[in-house]
Amino acid sequence: MAAKSESVNVLKDEEMRRYRSPLVARYASAEMAYNFSEMKKFTTWRKLWLFLAQAQKVTNKFVSIVELDDATAVGIQKGIHSGLSEIGQETKEIRVAKMVSVCFDGASVMMGAKGGVATLEKKDIPRLVEIHCVAHRLELAVLDALKSNSYLKEVEDIIEEVYKLYHYSPKKRRELKELSTVMDEALSQYGSISTIRWLASRSRAAETLLKNFPATITHMEQMAEIGKATEKPKCKGLLKKMKTVKFVKYLHFVLDFTKQLSILSQQFQKEDSLIIDVMEELETATLHLTEFKLASGPKVCEFEDTYDEEHKTYRGITLSDTQQPHRNEPLAEAVPTSSEFCKIIDDTLEYIGKRFENFSRTTPLSNFKAFDLRQWPSSSEKQQFLTYGRTDIMELVHFYGLSTGETDEADNVYRQWLKLKTRISHLRGDGYLHCNCLSKVGLNITDQQLKEMEENIENIDFEMAGEEEKKRRHDVMAHVYTFSHCCPKAAPIIHLGATSCYVGDNTDLIVLRDAFDIILPKLARCIHRMSRFSQQYKDLPTLGFTHYQPAQLTTVGKRACLWISDLCMDMRNLTRARNDLKFRGVKGTTGTQASFLSLFDGNAEKVEELDKLVTSLAGFEESYIVTGQTYSRKIDVDILGALASLGSSIHKICTDIRLLANLKEVEEPFEKDQIGSSAMPYKRNPMRSERCCSLARHLMTLCMNPLQTLSVQWFERTLDDSANRRICLAEAFLTADILLSTLQNVSEGLVVYPKVIERHILQELPFMASENIIMAMVKAGGNRQECHEHIRTLSQEAAAVVKQEGRDNDMVDRIKRTEYFAPIKDQLDKLLDPSSFVGRAPEQVSQFIQKEVTPLLEPYSNHLEGTSELNL
């Protein structure tokens, strides 16, 4: 014990000499946070480590070795505080400010909910995250699986017995080595199956026995014959177990099995392993293990190739294919079947699942997935990309804010989060990306050049770029020179092989795609709001109009469906235009890729690989195979044509609303303090709808620009497209954007006046009901022609009252006063019920919403919430 204590003190002094001063200096920084982890025990000694978040990399640094008064949770906690005090972390206040987590094995003294070290620390630091070491969790899961298969446990026991047989006898090791030399067999040193390296030690121990198998069996046979009396029974017992097909095949399976788990364990023990890596590594290992259920692993295949089934020999050793009952179990299978191995794999995966079930579900561990770039939506999915991770970031702020009390921290952190996402999104489509792709396909571009470009992506001297553009009269080259000034090492390769259109057109396509992703959810919200309106008023009769003259009745909801139907066509047109977009990619000055072919010394495959790589990293699945210097300007025609069509739909909708406002049947939202006219205070002008009509006309006219631009593009390209496109493309999407925001606002606040609608119906309905009245009279025994004449006379009289005297339509009263219509007088109210004149309008609304609208909106189900607030 004294010797061990002395060696520990020597180790402590040496590590303190190497690390103590740097640690004290780093911990003086208020920004430094740490995670404490107990790592190794020396009886009453414990070695403490700290994980330092430094230079964006997690590193392990030695702190101290502390002698404990006792091994209770309180004693260990006291030892932790003692060790931390040696690097300036002596007060509770400092620990509360800097300690973020503790990581232990699963011992109750460490992780116990009632009195473990972690629980004691959390009394002072409520936000402290306690983590059960993932490598230890994995080890426990494998031990659980071993218990479920008694023979697998026996295999491990045999491996351990062989290890002990040679480990404690230098004489036996010497004899084995001499024998292996005679047999010309390579020999490895036996190791225990359960050293501190956990699964790796199991894999190594099994591999050693398999490698040494012929020499070991031969040596043990000799000892069983001529060895000491105490050795013979043990060797005979081991030989009986080992010289079987089942044992040897199991040994091969153990190697396949533990190899994958060992790799996983080593991944978990890596210094820079992150929380977000754990579940991915588990999934990868699960897939590898599951593959062994479908096809034998490499070691089992090796056994099947090596084993001579006819002579029952394996590497010169005769094996038995009969199996004695194992312990108290029934007679076992002599040769293991694939179903046995599948059962072991299934059991292991089940126990791993149980051990890791809640690992990534608890706060805040579950929230760190927001930082896993592999899970981020593409920046092309604008809405998803913008909102991704917000909930997780807010949860983390809340969790770590419990002890800081900083109320404004959430906004600050979220701004930083948006900046991070913007930065990463930006990295996907600039000159750095171009050069990075060139490097990946084999061009001689150094890491230093790439790093220099990456570090200066946002270091843009706009003043210098402006001066360069005045001098060069070329916007792209102005920025090439400016960027080169920031990156002198990378200057020779910036814009290598590219053209202005490589930069401009590819950027335009990204922007156009992203612009579609902004307006399509807005259009979906407009359709959704109008659908709710149409369903609400699907049964409310209203006058239909043709030529803006009263016609047959419809319903308020059915009329709204006419608007929705047009918008649905726009949704399909815009979606198709968006999905038809491809990337221009790497095409060169005239679309032939000649410059890139020259860069790669005529290697066409490299050029295609570069084209695909750039296209993929920009978030596109395909690039246009054929282009000139630019992508075809017909694509702009297609896009603006779809947007112009949207403009015409909105113009029609808002014109209808303006006309309905004039009739006082339906109005757009009108706020309490809103002023309709500066001269006429009573006016309620439909200014939102008027503005939509005004902007819609502008949007409709913009499609003439790309039509004319396309028509005058000479051969591979001419430059008179550029200035025009910079205006009309941006204006078209900006106009569509505000149109949709305004239309959503209007559709969310439409006001219906049923009494006014009813009054208008009653003015026209008697005329419309004339045919129904004639039919009822005929059924009652009347003459159709006589009835027609009575109706004609009464309707002319009623029309004169409306037109000449300005009074309401009194035709119904005239009919009731006319003795001729006495047989149907009791039926008149029913015959004049407005709902009987709307046909299938209510059913059409329901059917249309269910069959056409709802499926169309399904892709945008997560984007239909929220209201549109306007500042007009």
LUMLO-272014 format. One line per 5 residues: for each residue y, x, z of C-alpha. Coordinates in steps of 0.05 Angstrom, whole numbers, plus 32768, in hexadecimal, padded with zeros to 4 digits. Last residue first. Layout:
Y,X,Z; ...
//
This chain:
83EC,7C18,7C88; 83CA,7C38,7CC3; 8385,7C19,7CBB; 834B,7C13,7CEC; 8307,7C08,7CCC
82D2,7BF3,7CFE; 8293,7C16,7D15; 8249,7C0E,7D06; 8229,7C0C,7CC1; 8217,7C56,7CBB
81D1,7C59,7CD9; 81B6,7C21,7CAC; 81D0,7C46,7C6F; 818D,7C4F,7C4B; 817E,7C05,7C5A
81BE,7BEA,7C3A; 819E,7BDD,7BF6; 8161,7BBD,7C16; 818F,7B8C,7C3D; 81BA,7B7A,7C01
8187,7B67,7BCD; 814E,7B3E,7BE8; 8168,7B26,7C2C; 81B2,7B20,7C1B; 81A4,7AFE,7BD9
8171,7ACE,7BF6; 819E,7AB9,7C2F; 81DA,7AAE,7C02; 81B1,7A89,7BCE; 8196,7A5A,7C03
81DD,7A49,7C18; 81F4,7A3F,7BCF; 81B8,7A14,7BBB; 81E3,79D8,7BA3; 8228,79D7,7BC2
8236,798D,7BB4; 820D,796E,7BEC; 8232,7998,7C1F; 8273,7975,7C0B; 825B,7931,7C25
827A,78FF,7BF3; 8239,78DA,7BE3; 822A,78D7,7C2E; 826E,78B9,7C3D; 8268,7889,7C02
8224,786D,7C14; 823D,7832,7C3E; 826A,781B,7C04; 822F,781D,7BD3; 8225,77D3,7BC4
8271,77C5,7BCF; 8285,77F0,7B93; 829C,77B5,7B67; 82C6,779A,7BA1; 82F8,77D4,7B9A
8317,77E6,7BDE; 82E3,781D,7BEC; 82EE,783A,7BA6; 8339,783B,7BB1; 8330,785E,7BF5
8305,7893,7BD3; 8339,789D,7B9D; 8371,78AB,7BCF; 8380,78F4,7BBB; 83B8,790A,7BE8
8402,78FD,7BD7; 842F,7923,7BA8; 844A,78E3,7B89; 8442,78F5,7B3F; 8407,7924,7B42
83DE,790C,7B7C; 83EE,78C1,7B73; 83E4,78C7,7B28; 83A0,78E7,7B33; 838C,78AC,7B5F
839D,787A,7B29; 8378,78A3,7AF4; 833C,78A8,7B23; 833B,785C,7B2E; 833B,784C,7AE4
8305,787E,7AD3; 82D9,7869,7B0D; 82DD,781F,7AF8; 82CC,7833,7AB0; 8291,785D,7AC5
8276,7824,7AF0; 8279,77F4,7AB5; 8256,7827,7A89; 821E,7834,7ABC; 8210,77EC,7ACB
8200,77DC,7B14; 81BE,77CE,7B35; 81C3,77F8,7B76; 81A3,7833,7B52; 81DA,782E,7B1D
820E,782D,7B54; 81F1,786D,7B74; 81F1,7891,7B31; 823A,787E,7B24; 824E,7897,7B69
822A,78DB,7B5E; 824E,78E3,7B1B; 8291,78D4,7B3A; 8287,7907,7B73; 82B0,793D,7B51
82ED,7910,7B4D; 82E6,78FB,7B95; 82DC,7945,7BA8; 831F,795F,7B8F; 8351,7950,7BC7
831A,794C,7BFB; 8306,7994,7BEA; 834C,79AE,7BF4; 8350,798C,7C38; 830C,79A9,7C4C
8323,79F0,7C39; 8362,79E7,7C63; 8337,79CF,7C9D; 8305,7A09,7C95; 833B,7A3F,7C9B
8317,7A82,7C94; 8332,7AC5,7CAF; 8319,7B07,7C92; 831B,7B3F,7CC6; 82E0,7B6D,7CB9
82E5,7B61,7C6E; 832E,7B78,7C6D; 8320,7BB8,7C95; 82E4,7BC7,7C69; 830F,7BBD,7C2B
8343,7BED,7C47; 8310,7C24,7C56; 82F0,7C17,7C12; 8332,7C1D,7BED; 8345,7C5A,7C16
8306,7C7F,7C00; 8308,7C67,7BB8; 834F,7C83,7BB2; 833A,7CC6,7BD0; 82FE,7CC8,7BA2
8326,7CBB,7B64; 8360,7CE7,7B79; 8333,7D23,7B83; 8313,7D1B,7B3E; 8356,7D0A,7B1C
8380,7D44,7B35; 8355,7D82,7B31; 8335,7D64,7AF2; 8378,7D63,7ACC; 8389,7DAB,7ADE
8345,7DC5,7AC7; 8334,7D9E,7A88; 8366,7DC2,7A5B; 833C,7E01,7A64; 830D,7DFB,7A2A
82C2,7DFD,7A2E; 8280,7E0C,7A09; 8295,7DEB,79C8; 82D9,7DCB,79CF; 82E2,7D9A,7A08
8311,7D66,79EA; 82E7,7D27,79F2; 82D2,7D38,7A38; 8319,7D3D,7A50; 832B,7CFB,7A30
82F3,7CD6,7A54; 8300,7CFF,7A93; 8348,7CE6,7A96; 833C,7C9E,7A81; 8313,7C93,7AC0
8353,7C98,7AE8; 836B,7C54,7AD0; 833A,7C2D,7AFB; 834D,7C54,7B3A; 8397,7C45,7B2F
8387,7BFB,7B26; 835E,7BFD,7B66; 8399,7C1B,7B8B; 83C6,7BDF,7B7B; 838F,7BAC,7B86
837E,7BCB,7BC9; 83C7,7BCC,7BDD; 83CC,7B82,7BCD; 838D,7B74,7BF6; 83AB,7B98,7C31
83F0,7B77,7C27; 83D6,7B2F,7C29; 841E,7B15,7C35; 8424,7AE9,7C72; 846B,7ACD,7C68
8490,7AA7,7C9F; 84C3,7ADE,7CAA; 84DF,7ADA,7C64; 8510,7B14,7C57; 84EA,7B50,7C72
84A8,7B31,7C5D; 8462,7B2F,7C7A; 8472,7B4E,7CBD; 8437,7B61,7CEA; 8441,7B5A,7D35
8404,7B2F,7D42; 83D9,7B4C,7D0C; 83C4,7B2C,7CCA; 837C,7B37,7CB5; 836E,7B1E,7C6E
8375,7AD3,7C62; 8347,7A9B,7C4B; 8357,7A53,7C3B; 83A3,7A57,7C3B; 83A4,7A49,7BF0
83D1,7A86,7BE7; 83A1,7AAD,7C13; 8368,7A97,7BE6; 838E,7AB5,7BAA; 8398,7AF6,7BD0
834F,7AF7,7BE5; 8339,7AEC,7B9D; 8366,7B26,7B87; 8347,7B50,7BBD; 8301,7B45,7BA3
8314,7B4F,7B5A; 8339,7B90,7B6A; 82FF,7BA9,7B94; 82CF,7B9E,7B5B; 82FE,7BC0,7B29
8305,7BFC,7B56; 82B9,7C02,7B5D; 82B4,7C04,7B11; 82E8,7C3B,7B11; 82BD,7C62,7B42
8280,7C5B,7B16; 82A7,7C70,7AD9; 82C5,7CA9,7B01; 8280,7CC6,7B0E; 8264,7CBC,7AC8
82A2,7CD8,7AA7; 82A0,7D14,7AD6; 8258,7D1F,7AC0; 826F,7D1B,7A78; 8297,7D5A,7A88
8256,7D80,7A7D; 824D,7DB8,7AB0; 827A,7DF2,7A9F; 8273,7E31,7A76; 8242,7E0A,7A4D
8209,7DE9,7A70; 81BF,7DDD,7A64; 818A,7DE0,7A9B; 81B5,7DBA,7ACC; 81A1,7DCD,7B12
816E,7DAB,7B3E; 815F,7D9C,7B87; 81A6,7DA5,7BA0; 81BA,7DBB,7BE6; 81E4,7DF8,7BD3
81AC,7E24,7BED; 817C,7E03,7BBB; 81A9,7E0E,7B7F; 81B7,7E57,7B92; 816C,7E64,7B9A
8159,7E3F,7B5A; 818B,7E66,7B30; 8178,7EA8,7B50; 812E,7E9B,7B42; 813E,7E88,7AFA
8165,7ECA,7AF2; 812C,7EF1,7B12; 80FA,7ED1,7AE3; 8125,7EE5,7AA8; 8120,7F2F,7AB7
814C,7F4E,7A81; 8167,7F86,7AAD; 8177,7F58,7AE8; 81C2,7F5F,7AE1; 81BC,7F56,7A95
8197,7F15,7A9D; 81CE,7F01,7ACE; 8204,7F0E,7A9A; 81DC,7EE9,7A64; 81D3,7EA9,7A8C
81DC,7E81,7A4B; 820E,7E4F,7A67; 824B,7E6B,7A44; 8266,7E98,7A7B; 822A,7E9B,7AA9
81F7,7E66,7ABC; 81E7,7E6D,7B06; 81E8,7E27,7B23; 8209,7DEB,7B03; 81EA,7DC1,7B3A
81CF,7D7B,7B2D; 81EF,7D37,7B36; 81C3,7CFD,7B21; 81BB,7CE8,7B6A; 8206,7CDD,7B71
820E,7CB6,7B30; 81D1,7C8C,7B43; 81ED,7C7E,7B88; 8231,7C6C,7B69; 8212,7C3C,7B38
81E5,7C1C,7B6C; 821D,7C13,7B9D; 824B,7BF8,7B66; 8217,7BC4,7B54; 8213,7BB2,7B9E
825F,7BAB,7B9F; 825C,7B79,7B66; 8227,7B51,7B8A; 8250,7B53,7BCA; 828C,7B32,7BA8
8261,7AFB,7B8B; 8240,7AF5,7BD0; 8285,7AE6,7BED; 8288,7AA8,7BC1; 8244,7A93,7BDE
825E,7A9A,7C25; 829B,7A6E,7C19; 826E,7A3A,7BFA; 826D,7A1B,7BB4; 828B,79DA,7B9B
8291,79C8,7B52; 82D2,79D9,7B2F; 831C,79DB,7B42; 8345,7A02,7B0F; 834F,7A4C,7B15
8330,7A51,7ACF; 82F1,7A40,7AF7; 82F9,7A32,7B41; 82C8,7A1E,7B77; 82E2,79F5,7BB0
82C4,7A04,7BF4; 8286,79F0,7C1B; 8276,7A17,7C5B; 822A,7A23,7C5D; 822A,7A6E,7C4C
8265,7A7A,7C7A; 8246,7AA8,7CAE; 8214,7AC4,7C7C; 824C,7AD6,7C4C; 8275,7AF8,7C82
823A,7B21,7C9A; 822D,7B36,7C52; 8277,7B47,7C4B; 8272,7B77,7C86; 8233,7B97,7C6B
824E,7BA0,7C25; 828C,7BC1,7C41; 8262,7BED,7C6E; 8236,7C03,7C34; 8275,7C15,7C0C
828A,7C42,7C46; 8244,7C61,7C48; 824B,7C70,7BFD; 8291,7C8D,7C04; 8282,7CCB,7C2D
8240,7CDF,7C0C; 8260,7CD6,7BC8; 8296,7D08,7BDE; 825F,7D39,7BF3; 8240,7D36,7BAE
8284,7D3F,7B8D; 8295,7D79,7BBB; 8253,7D9C,7BAC; 825C,7D90,7B62; 82A4,7DA9,7B65
828D,7DE8,7B89; 825B,7DF6,7B52; 8291,7DEA,7B1E; 82C5,7E17,7B3F; 829C,7E54,7B53
826E,7E59,7B17; 82A9,7E3F,7AEF; 82D1,7E7C,7B02; 8298,7EA7,7AE9; 8262,7ECD,7B0E
823A,7F0B,7AFD; 8255,7F2E,7B3C; 828B,7F04,7B5D; 828E,7F36,7B96; 8260,7F71,7B87
8291,7FAB,7B85; 82BC,7F8E,7BBE; 8283,7F8D,7BF0; 8296,7FCE,7C13; 82E1,7FBE,7C0E
82D7,7F79,7C2D; 831B,7F5D,7C42; 833E,7F77,7C03; 8303,7F5E,7BDB; 830F,7F18,7BF6
8357,7F1B,7BDE; 8343,7F37,7B9A; 830E,7F01,7B91; 8340,7ECD,7BAB; 8372,7EDE,7B74
8338,7EE1,7B43; 8329,7E98,7B51; 8371,7E81,7B4A; 8382,7EA6,7B0A; 83CA,7EB4,7AF7
83BC,7EFC,7B0C; 8400,7F0D,7B2B; 8414,7EC9,7B45; 83CB,7EBF,7B5A; 83CC,7F01,7B7F
840A,7EED,7BA6; 83EB,7EAC,7BBA; 83AA,7ECE,7BCF; 83D3,7EFF,7BFA; 83F4,7EC4,7C1D
83B2,7EA1,7C24; 8393,7EDC,7C49; 834E,7EBE,7C56; 8324,7EDA,7C8F; 82F5,7E9F,7C90
82BD,7EC0,7C69; 82CF,7F05,7C85; 8291,7F11,7CB0; 8262,7EF8,7C7B; 8280,7F25,7C46
827A,7F63,7C72; 8232,7F50,7C85; 821F,7F49,7C3C; 823C,7F8C,7C2B; 821B,7FAD,7C67
81D9,7F8D,7C55; 81DC,7FB1,7C12; 81DB,7F91,7BCD; 81AB,7FB0,7B9B; 8194,7F72,7B76
814E,7F5A,7B88; 814B,7F0F,7B8A; 8163,7F0C,7BD2; 819F,7F38,7BC4; 81B9,7F0B,7B8D
81B0,7ED0,7BBD; 81DA,7EF4,7BF2; 820E,7F03,7BBD; 8215,7EBA,7BAB; 8213,7EA3,7BF3
824B,7ED3,7C05; 8273,7EB7,7BCB; 8271,7E72,7BE9; 8245,7E34,7BF0; 8217,7E32,7C2C
8242,7E5B,7C5A; 8274,7E23,7C5D; 8241,7DF4,7C7C; 8234,7E29,7CB1; 827E,7E2E,7CC0
8288,7DE3,7CC0; 824F,7DDA,7CF1; 826C,7E0F,7D20; 82B1,7DF0,7D1B; 8294,7DAC,7D2B
8272,7DC9,7D69; 82B2,7DEC,7D7F; 82D7,7DAA,7D7B; 829F,7D8A,7DA3; 82A5,7DC0,7DD8
82EF,7DB4,7DE0; 82E8,7D68,7DE2; 82B1,7D6C,7E16; 82D6,7D9F,7E41; 8310,7D71,7E50
82F4,7D59,7E93; 82E2,7D9D,7EAF; 82BE,7D8D,7EF0; 8296,7DCE,7EED; 8259,7DB8,7F15
8243,7D7B,7EEE; 8262,7D96,7EAE; 8223,7DBA,7E9A; 81FE,7D79,7E91; 8238,7D53,7E73
8247,7D89,7E41; 81FE,7D8D,7E2F; 81F9,7D42,7E25; 8238,7D43,7DFB; 821A,7D79,7DCF
81D9,7D52,7DC7; 81FE,7D12,7DB5; 8229,7D36,7D81; 81EE,7D5B,7D62; 81F4,7D3E,7D1C
8233,7D14,7D12; 8252,7D3D,7CDA; 8210,7D4F,7CB9; 81F7,7D07,7CB9; 8239,7CEE,7C9A
823C,7D26,7C66; 81F4,7D27,7C4E; 8208,7D60,7C1F; 820F,7D8C,7C5D; 81C4,7D86,7C61
81AB,7D6A,7CA2; 819F,7D9D,7CDA; 8157,7DA6,7CF2; 814E,7DED,7CD9; 8191,7DFF,7CF8
8173,7DF5,7D3E; 81B3,7DF1,7D69; 81AE,7DA5,7D73; 8167,7DB0,7D8D; 8188,7DC9,7DCC
818E,7D82,7DE4; 8145,7D7A,7DF9; 814C,7DB4,7E2A; 8187,7D93,7E4D; 816C,7D63,7E5F
8121,7D57,7E5B; 80FB,7D48,7E1C; 80ED,7D8E,7E02; 80BA,7DA2,7E37; 80A2,7D5C,7E48
8060,7D5D,7E24; 8057,7DA9,7E26; 801C,7DAA,7E57; 8000,7D68,7E3C; 8004,7D7E,7DF3
7FE4,7DC1,7E04; 7FAB,7D9A,7E27; 7FA0,7D6F,7DE9; 7FA4,7DAA,7DBA; 7F6F,7DCE,7DE3
7F41,7D92,7DE6; 7F46,7D87,7D9B; 7F38,7DD1,7D8D; 7EFC,7DD1,7DBC; 7EE2,7D91,7D9C
7EEA,7DAE,7D56; 7EC1,7DEB,7D6C; 7E89,7DBF,7D83; 7E8E,7D94,7D44; 7E86,7DD3,7D1A
7E41,7DDC,7D36; 7E28,7E11,7D66; 7DE2,7E2A,7D59; 7DAD,7E20,7D8F; 7DC8,7DDC,7DA4
7DC2,7DD2,7DEE; 7D87,7DB8,7E17; 7DA5,7D8C,7E4E; 7DD7,7DA9,7E80; 7DC9,7DC6,7EC5
7DD6,7E0E,7EB1; 7DD4,7E12,7E66; 7D90,7DFB,7E4C; 7D70,7E35,7E27; 7D86,7E40,7DDF
7D5D,7E51,7DA3; 7D7A,7E76,7D68; 7D6C,7EBA,7D85; 7D90,7EF6,7D69; 7D75,7F37,7D4D
7DAA,7F6D,7D4D; 7DB3,7F96,7D0D; 7DFA,7F7D,7CFF; 7DE2,7F36,7D0C; 7D99,7F26,7D01
7D73,7EE5,7CFC; 7D46,7EFF,7CC4; 7D52,7EC3,7C97; 7D96,7EB2,7CB6; 7DB3,7EF7,7CA9
7DF6,7EF1,7CCD; 7E2E,7F18,7CAA; 7E4C,7EE2,7C7D; 7E47,7EAC,7CB2; 7E65,7EDB,7CE5
7E9F,7EED,7CB8; 7EAB,7EA3,7CAB; 7EAF,7E99,7CF7; 7EE1,7ED3,7CFA; 7F0C,7EB7,7CC1
7F11,7E71,7CDE; 7EE2,7E3A,7CC6; 7F00,7E02,7C9C; 7F1B,7DBE,7CAD; 7F19,7DC4,7CF8
7F32,7E0C,7CF3; 7F6F,7DF0,7CCF; 7F80,7DC9,7D0E; 7F88,7E0B,7D33; 7FBA,7E25,7D00
7FE1,7DE3,7D00; 7FE4,7DE2,7D4C; 7FFE,7E2A,7D4B; 8036,7E16,7D1D; 8047,7DD9,7D46
8049,7E02,7D86; 8077,7E35,7D65; 80A5,7DFD,7D50; 80A4,7DE0,7D96; 80B7,7E22,7DB6
80EC,7E39,7D84; 8122,7E09,7D9B; 811E,7E26,7DE1; 812B,7E6B,7DC7; 80FF,7EA9,7DC3
812A,7EE9,7DC4; 8100,7F11,7DF5; 80BE,7EFC,7DD7; 808C,7EE1,7E0A; 8085,7E9D,7DE8
8076,7EBF,7DA5; 8041,7EE9,7DC9; 8021,7EA9,7DE3; 8021,7E8A,7D9D; 8000,7EC8,7D80
7FCD,7EC6,7DB7; 7FBF,7E7D,7DA9; 7FB2,7E8D,7D61; 7F84,7EC8,7D72; 7F64,7EA1,7DAA
7F42,7E70,7D7B; 7F2D,7EA0,7D44; 7F13,7ED1,7D78; 7EF1,7E9B,7DA0; 7ED0,7E83,7D60
7EB2,7EC8,7D55; 7E98,7EC9,7D9C; 7E7D,7E83,7D94; 7E55,7E9C,7D58; 7E3A,7ED5,7D81
7E28,7EA9,7DBC; 7E07,7E73,7D93; 7DDE,7EA2,7D68; 7DC0,7EBF,7DA6; 7DBA,7F06,7DBF
7DF3,7EFF,7DF2; 7DD3,7ED1,7E25; 7D8F,7EF3,7E29; 7DB1,7F36,7E25; 7DDD,7F26,7E61
7DA2,7F12,7E8C; 7D7A,7F4F,7E77; 7DB6,7F7C,7E87; 7DBF,7F5C,7ECD; 7D75,7F60,7EDD
7D70,7FA9,7EC7; 7DAE,7FC4,7EEA; 7D96,7FC2,7F33; 7D54,7FE4,7F20; 7D7A,801C,7EFE
7D73,8021,7EB3; 7D36,802E,7E89; 7D27,7FEC,7E66; 7D63,7FBF,7E75; 7D90,7FFC,7E70
7D76,800B,7E2A; 7D80,7FC2,7E15; 7DC7,7FC6,7E32; 7DD6,8002,7E06; 7DBB,7FE0,7DC7
7DE3,7FA0,7DD7; 7E22,7FC9,7DE3; 7E1B,7FF3,7DA4; 7E0F,7FB6,7D78; 7E47,7F8C,7D99
7E7F,7FC0,7DA0; 7EAD,7F9D,7D6D; 7E9A,7F58,7D87; 7EA4,7F6E,7DCF; 7EE8,7F8C,7DBF
7EFF,7F4E,7D98; 7EEC,7F21,7DD3; 7F13,7F4C,7E03; 7F4F,7F51,7DD4; 7F53,7F06,7DCB
7F4D,7EF7,7E15; 7F82,7F2D,7E24; 7FB2,7F0D,7DF2; 7FA9,7ECA,7E14; 7FC3,7EE3,7E57
7FE8,7F25,7E51; 7FE1,7F2B,7E9D; 7F98,7F3C,7E97; 7F62,7F06,7E92; 7F2C,7F1B,7E61
7F26,7F60,7E7E; 7F25,7F9C,7E4F; 7EED,7FC2,7E2D; 7EFF,8002,7E08; 7EF2,8001,7DBE
7EB9,8022,7D99; 7EAF,8030,7D4F; 7E65,8031,7D3C; 7E42,806D,7D1D; 7E02,805B,7D43
7E01,80A1,7D62; 7E4B,809C,7D72; 7E40,8057,7D8F; 7E0A,8073,7DBC; 7E36,80AA,7DD7
7E6E,8079,7DE6; 7E3E,8049,7E09; 7E22,8082,7E34; 7E68,8098,7E48; 7E7D,8051,7E59
7E3D,8048,7E82; 7E4C,8088,7EA9; 7E95,8075,7EB4; 7E7B,8036,7ED7; 7EAD,8002,7EF2
7EC8,7FEE,7EAE; 7E85,7FEE,7E8C; 7E60,7FB6,7EB0; 7EA3,7F95,7EC2; 7EB4,7F8B,7E78
7E6F,7F71,7E68; 7E75,7F3F,7EA1; 7EBA,7F29,7E87; 7E9F,7F1C,7E41; 7E64,7EF5,7E60
7E94,7ECA,7E89; 7EBD,7EBB,7E4B; 7E7F,7EA4,7E26; 7E6C,7E7A,7E63; 7EB1,7E57,7E61
7EA4,7E47,7E18; 7E60,7E2C,7E2E; 7E80,7DFE,7E62; 7EB0,7DDD,7E33; 7EE4,7DB1,7E56
7EF6,7DE7,7E88; 7F0B,7E15,7E4F; 7F3D,7DE0,7E37; 7F60,7DE0,7E7A; 7F63,7E2C,7E79
7F83,7E27,7E34; 7FB8,7DF7,7E4E; 7FC6,7E25,7E8A; 7FD1,7E61,7E5C; 8001,7E38,7E31
8029,7E23,7E6D; 802C,7E6C,7E83; 8048,7E81,7E3F; 807A,7E48,7E45; 8095,7E5F,7E89
80A6,7E20,7EB0; 80F0,7E17,7EA8; 8122,7E00,7EDC; 8167,7DF1,7EC2; 819F,7DF7,7EF7
81D1,7DBF,7EEF; 81CD,7DAE,7F39; 81DE,7DF5,7F50; 81DF,7DFA,7F9C; 81A6,7DC9,7FA8
8189,7DE0,7F66; 8179,7E24,7F84; 814B,7E04,7FB8; 8127,7DDB,7F83; 811C,7E19,7F58
8100,7E3F,7F93; 80CE,7E08,7FA2; 80D8,7DD7,7FDC; 80CD,7D90,7FC6; 80C5,7D93,7F7B
809B,7DD2,7F7D; 80AE,7E02,7F45; 80AC,7E47,7F67; 8081,7E3D,7FA5; 805B,7E09,7F7D
8044,7E3D,7F4B; 8054,7E29,7F03; 806E,7E6C,7EEB; 80B8,7E75,7EF1; 80F8,7E6F,7EC8
813B,7E61,7EE8; 8179,7E47,7EC5; 81C5,7E48,7EBF; 81DC,7E79,7EF4; 8224,7E8C,7EE7
8256,7E60,7F0D; 8226,7E4A,7F43; 820F,7E92,7F4C; 8257,7EAA,7F54; 8268,7E74,7F86
8228,7E82,7FAF; 823F,7EC9,7FB9; 821B,7F0C,7FAD; 821A,7F0F,7F62; 8237,7F55,7F5F
81FB,7F79,7F41; 81D8,7F88,7F84; 81E8,7F42,7F9C; 81B7,7F28,7F67; 817D,7F4C,7F88
818E,7F30,7FCD; 8197,7EEA,7FB1; 8152,7EED,7F91; 8133,7F08,7FD1; 8150,7ECF,7FF9
8134,7E9E,7FC7; 80F0,7EC0,7FCD; 80F1,7EBA,8019; 8107,7E71,8016; 80CF,7E61,7FE4
809D,7E83,8011; 8082,7EC9,8001; 809F,7EEB,803F; 80D3,7F1E,8051; 80D5,7F32,8008
80E2,7F79,7FEF; 810F,7F77,7FB2; 8107,7F99,7F70; 8148,7F96,7F49; 816F,7F7F,7F0D
814C,7F92,7ECC; 816A,7F78,7E8B; 814A,7F49,7E59; 8172,7F39,7E1B; 8187,7EF8,7DFA
81B2,7F04,7DBD; 81F6,7EE7,7DA9; 8218,7F27,7DC0; 8200,7F1C,7E07; 81DE,7EE1,7E29
81BB,7F0A,7E5F; 8175,7EFA,7E77; 816E,7F15,7EBE; 812F,7F33,7EDC; 8114,7F37,7F23
80D8,7F60,7F38; 80B5,7F47,7F77; 8096,7F6E,7FAE; 8068,7F55,7FE6; 8029,7F5F,7FBB
8049,7F80,7F7F; 805D,7F42,7F57; 807A,7F3C,7F11; 80AB,7F12,7EE9; 80D7,7EE3,7F12
810B,7EC9,7EE1; 8156,7EBF,7EEB; 8181,7EA5,7EB2; 81C6,7EC0,7EAA; 820D,7EAF,7E96
8244,7EE0,7E84; 8288,7EC1,7E72; 82A9,7ED6,7EB4; 829D,7F1F,7EA3; 828F,7F49,7EE1
8246,7F3D,7ED0; 824B,7F6C,7E96; 8266,7FA6,7EBF; 8232,7F9E,7EF5; 81FB,7F9B,7EC1
8212,7FDA,7E9C; 8212,8001,7EDE; 81CD,7FE9,7EF5; 81A5,7FF3,7EB4; 818A,803A,7EAD
8191,8054,7EF4; 8179,8011,7F10; 813B,8016,7EE5; 812B,805C,7F00; 8139,8049,7F49
810D,800B,7F45; 80D3,802F,7F25; 80D6,8065,7F5B; 80D9,802F,7F91; 809C,800C,7F72
8075,804D,7F73; 8085,8056,7FBD; 806F,800F,7FCD; 802D,801A,7FA9; 8021,805B,7FCE
8030,8039,8011; 8000,8000,8000
//
